[in-house]
């Protein structure tokens, strides 16, 4: 009688344990900083404002239901904060989202390897600077008295001699969008360059045989080839329409431009940390998370219907 021959189980080797250890650190990080803090969401439905000990605020505070949400919606600053958040992020999405894609397409067309490397190095570098350093450089450049850019704008008539760019609320959104664009365009192009490198080279060879120009190959091969990556990042960007970089905003925010610079994230930070209004700040953050979830589900549904691509 023949014994049934089964597949031999693979023995664990040293490399397997190393990979498991590396992956376990990621899981621990995710559990500690993403899932464990979700227990604090109960504060949005409790009266924990003013309690010094957050643990006591979570465990011992009285339940108040949706009172903190009502308090936020009835706040006189609510509409201004919401408008600043949505307006700034929508404009930023329209102006900055296509930039890394276009930059990746242009970089891909460079044939000189040394020049290509030099361009990538120069454009990647700002991403590795903190907003404190990068923002400080920008503030020095647009300083009303000594800034080079400020003097240049005056000389060409864009602003008046007594105009304080950082103190003018009307200029704040432009500062945020442009600094974000110049800081992130190089680094943001990396994922699109990787997607371009993964395209089938035979398609370009066939296009060359047909006499297609660079523009035609870019339009009919490269762009359609990276469209799944573009759609994925577009959906993620739409889901983050209520998110702002707190570090960037705080660097350029001051009392003069507060009417245009106060967004939900800075609003939560000020009320939650400085005023010990934990329940109020949690309710605002919870509201923002729910809207983000609705945005990503809605945009994913539309993308699936329109293009067949999505992330869910």
C-alpha positions in Angstrom: 0.0 0.0 0.0 1.5 3.3 -1.1 1.8 6.1 1.4 0.3 9.3 0.4 2.9 11.8 -0.4 2.1 15.3 1.0 3.9 18.5 0.5 6.8 19.0 2.9 6.4 21.9 5.2 9.0 24.6 4.7 11.4 24.9 7.6 11.9 28.3 9.1 15.3 29.8 8.4 17.1 32.7 10.0 16.0 35.2 7.3 12.3 34.3 7.9 12.6 35.2 11.6 14.3 38.4 10.7 11.5 39.4 8.3 8.9 38.4 10.8 10.6 40.6 13.4 10.7 43.6 11.1 7.0 43.1 10.2 6.0 42.8 13.8 7.5 46.2 14.6 5.2 47.7 11.9 2.2 46.0 13.4 3.1 47.2 16.9 3.5 50.7 15.6 0.2 50.6 13.9 -1.6 49.1 17.0 -0.1 51.7 19.4 -0.4 54.9 17.2 -3.5 54.0 15.1 -5.8 51.6 16.8 -5.2 52.2 20.5 -5.9 55.9 20.4 -9.3 55.1 18.9 -10.5 54.3 22.4 -10.2 58.0 23.1 -13.0 58.7 20.7 -15.4 58.2 23.5 -14.3 61.6 24.7 -16.4 63.1 21.9 -19.5 62.0 23.7 -18.4 62.8 27.2 -17.8 66.0 29.2 -14.0 65.8 29.7 -13.2 69.4 29.1 -10.9 70.9 31.7 -9.9 67.6 33.3 -6.2 67.5 33.7 -5.8 63.7 33.7 -6.9 62.4 30.3 -7.4 58.9 31.6 -9.9 60.3 34.1 -11.6 62.3 31.4 -12.1 59.1 29.3 -13.1 56.8 32.1 -14.9 59.0 34.7 -16.5 61.9 32.7 -20.3 62.0 32.3 -21.9 61.1 29.0 -23.3 64.1 27.1 -24.2 62.5 23.8 -23.8 64.9 20.8 -23.5 68.1 22.9 -19.9 68.7 21.9 -20.7 68.4 18.2 -23.6 70.9 18.6 -21.2 73.2 20.4 -18.8 73.1 17.5 -21.4 73.6 14.9 -22.9 76.6 16.7 -19.4 78.1 17.3 -19.1 81.5 15.6 -15.7 80.4 14.1 -17.1 77.1 12.7 -18.0 78.4 9.2 -14.8 80.4 8.8 -12.6 77.4 9.9 -14.5 75.0 7.6 -14.3 77.4 4.7 -10.5 77.9 5.2 -9.9 74.2 5.4 -12.0 73.2 2.3 -11.0 76.2 0.2 -7.3 75.9 0.9 -7.3 72.1 0.3 -9.4 72.2 -2.9 -7.2 74.9 -4.4 -4.1 73.0 -3.3 -5.4 69.8 -4.8 -6.2 71.4 -8.2 -2.8 73.2 -8.4 -0.4 70.7 -6.7 -1.7 67.3 -7.5 -0.9 67.4 -11.3 2.5 68.9 -10.7 4.4 65.7 -9.6 2.8 63.8 -12.5 3.9 66.4 -15.0 7.4 66.5 -13.4 7.7 62.7 -13.6 6.8 62.7 -17.3 9.4 65.4 -18.0 12.1 63.7 -15.9 11.4 60.5 -17.8 12.1 62.2 -21.1 15.6 63.3 -20.0 18.2 61.2 -21.8 21.3 62.5 -20.1 21.7 60.4 -17.0 23.9 62.8 -15.1 21.7 65.8 -15.7 18.6 63.7 -14.8 20.3 62.7 -11.5 21.2 66.3 -10.7 17.7 67.5 -11.3 16.2 64.8 -9.1 18.7 65.5 -6.3 18.0 69.3 -6.4 14.2 68.8 -6.4 14.2 66.0 -3.8 16.3 67.9 -1.3 13.6 70.3 0.1 11.5 67.3 1.2 14.2 66.4 3.7 14.0 69.8 5.4 11.6 70.3 8.3 8.9 72.9 7.9 10.7 75.0 10.6 13.8 75.3 8.5 12.1 75.5 5.1 9.5 77.9 6.4 12.2 80.0 8.0 14.0 80.4 4.7 10.7 81.4 3.0 9.9 83.9 5.7 13.4 85.4 5.3 12.9 85.7 1.6 9.5 87.4 1.8 10.4 89.7 4.7 9.0 93.2 4.1 12.3 95.0 4.9 15.1 92.6 3.9 13.5 89.8 1.8 14.8 89.4 -1.7 11.5 88.1 -3.1 9.6 90.9 -1.4 11.8 93.5 -3.0 11.5 91.8 -6.3 7.7 91.8 -6.1 7.8 95.5 -5.3 10.1 96.3 -8.2 7.8 94.6 -10.7 4.7 96.1 -9.2 3.1 93.0 -7.7 2.9 94.5 -4.2 3.2 97.9 -2.6 6.3 99.1 -0.8 4.6 98.8 2.6 2.9 95.4 2.0 3.8 92.8 4.5 3.2 89.6 2.6 3.1 87.2 5.6 0.8 89.6 7.5 -1.8 90.0 4.7 -4.6 87.4 5.0 -5.2 87.5 1.2 -1.7 86.2 0.5 -1.8 83.3 3.0 -3.3 80.6 0.8 -0.9 81.5 -2.0 2.0 81.1 0.3 0.8 77.7 1.6 0.1 76.3 -1.8 3.4 77.6 -3.4 5.6 76.5 -0.6 3.9 73.1 -0.5 4.4 72.8 -4.3 8.1 73.6 -4.4 8.8 71.4 -1.4 7.0 68.3 -2.5 7.0 68.2 -6.3 10.2 66.3 -6.6 9.6 63.8 -3.9 6.0 63.4 -5.0 7.2 62.4 -8.5 9.0 59.3 -7.2 6.0 57.0 -7.1 5.0 58.0 -10.7 8.6 57.5 -11.9 8.5 54.0 -10.4 5.2 53.3 -12.2 6.7 54.5 -15.5 9.7 52.3 -15.0 7.3 49.3 -14.7 5.7 49.9 -18.1 6.4 47.4 -20.9 9.3 48.6 -23.0 7.9 46.7 -26.0 5.1 49.3 -26.3 7.6 52.1 -26.8 9.5 50.0 -29.3 6.3 49.4 -31.3 5.5 53.1 -31.1 9.0 54.0 -32.4 8.5 51.6 -35.4 5.2 53.4 -36.1 7.0 56.8 -36.1 5.2 58.1 -32.9 6.7 61.3 -31.4 7.6 61.7 -27.8 4.4 63.6 -27.2 2.3 60.8 -28.7 4.1 58.1 -26.7 3.6 60.1 -23.5 -0.1 60.7 -24.3 -1.0 57.2 -25.4 1.4 54.9 -23.5 2.8 56.5 -20.4 -0.3 58.3 -19.1 -2.7 55.4 -19.6 0.0 53.1 -18.1 0.3 55.0 -14.9 -3.5 55.9 -14.6 -4.2 53.3 -11.8 -1.5 54.9 -9.7 -2.8 58.4 -10.5 -6.4 57.4 -9.6 -5.2 55.8 -6.3 -3.4 58.9 -5.2 -6.2 61.1 -6.3 -8.7 59.2 -4.2 -6.4 59.4 -1.2 -5.9 63.2 -1.8 -9.7 63.7 -2.0 -10.2 61.8 1.3 -7.7 64.2 2.9 -9.5 67.4 1.9 -10.0 68.3 5.6 -6.4 67.6 6.5 -3.7 70.2 6.6 -0.1 70.1 7.5 -0.1 71.5 11.0 3.6 72.2 11.0 3.4 74.2 7.7 0.3 76.2 8.9 1.8 77.1 12.2 5.1 78.3 10.7 3.3 80.9 8.6 0.3 81.6 10.8 0.2 84.8 12.9 -2.5 87.1 14.5 -2.6 89.2 11.3 -3.6 86.4 8.9 -5.6 84.4 11.4 -8.9 85.0 9.5 -7.5 83.0 6.5 -5.0 80.6 8.3 -7.2 79.0 11.0 -8.1 75.5 9.8 -9.6 72.5 11.5 -6.3 70.9 12.5 -4.9 74.1 14.1 -8.3 74.7 15.7 -8.3 71.2 17.3 -4.7 71.7 18.5 -5.4 75.0 20.2 -8.6 73.9 21.9 -7.4 70.4 22.7 -3.9 71.2 24.0 -3.8 74.8 25.1 -7.3 75.0 26.7 -7.6 71.4 27.9 -10.9 71.1 26.0 -10.4 67.4 25.2 -14.0 66.5 24.5 -14.6 69.5 22.3 -11.4 68.8 20.3 -12.1 65.1 20.0 -15.6 65.9 18.7 -14.1 68.2 16.0 -11.6 65.5 15.1 -14.3 62.8 14.9 -16.4 65.0 12.7 -13.4 65.5 10.3 -12.7 61.7 10.2 -16.3 60.9 9.3 -16.3 63.5 6.5 -13.0 62.0 5.2 -14.5 58.5 5.3 -17.5 59.7 3.3 -15.2 61.5 0.8 -13.1 58.4 0.1 -16.1 56.1 -0.2 -17.9 58.5 -2.5 -14.9 59.3 -4.7 -14.0 55.6 -4.9 -17.6 54.7 -6.0 -17.4 57.4 -8.7 -14.0 56.3 -9.9 -15.1 52.7 -10.1 -18.1 53.6 -12.2 -16.2 56.0 -14.4 -12.9 54.2 -15.0 -13.1 50.8 -13.3 -10.2 51.6 -11.0 -10.4 52.2 -7.3 -8.7 51.4 -4.0 -11.6 49.5 -2.3 
